[in-house]
Amino acid sequence: MDEDIKSKALSVEGLIDYQDNSVVSRELIKKELGTVTIFAFDKGQGLSEHSAPFDAMVQIVDGEAEITIDGVKNTVKKGEMIIMPANIPHALQAVNMPYKMMLTMIKSD
């Protein structure tokens, strides 16, 4: 666990900063059964289509993201979340603006 955040009340949005033309990540918790990571995507940045053996919950903490799951595009905005099922192809893109998200992944059976 990231010792800088342990046992403290913190602003999720303030845990990571945007960087020009980049995707930035900070792993907050890493366990065998899953992880919690915060990301900052500059406008135009994304993660190409992939799948993972984890059920994943994405919570948008700033901006909005285009999240494609199994070919279906979803616009997810600040304060909203979406679940990406394990082993299903998905992609994430900052189309209209930068965004920050918290990704919680739990290993699937």
C-alpha angles and dihedrals in degrees: 000000000000102000093206090069102035115127095353133116106236141173106253090208091055096054093085138024131218119250123200114266092353148109111224125192137186121190109219101177129015121185134154091256098045152325142237114215133171120214136191117201120192116219110286094021126114150140117267122235114294140139133225137195089244134089103233133201117199118198116189110220098175135014123350137287137205105226118185117199119184090340096311116118119219129184108215118189137196109297093023131102139196134196120228110200120227118269093012117121114250139166135192128211138178097218108160102016142354117280142191124214140179113222119201114188123189120188111250123227 
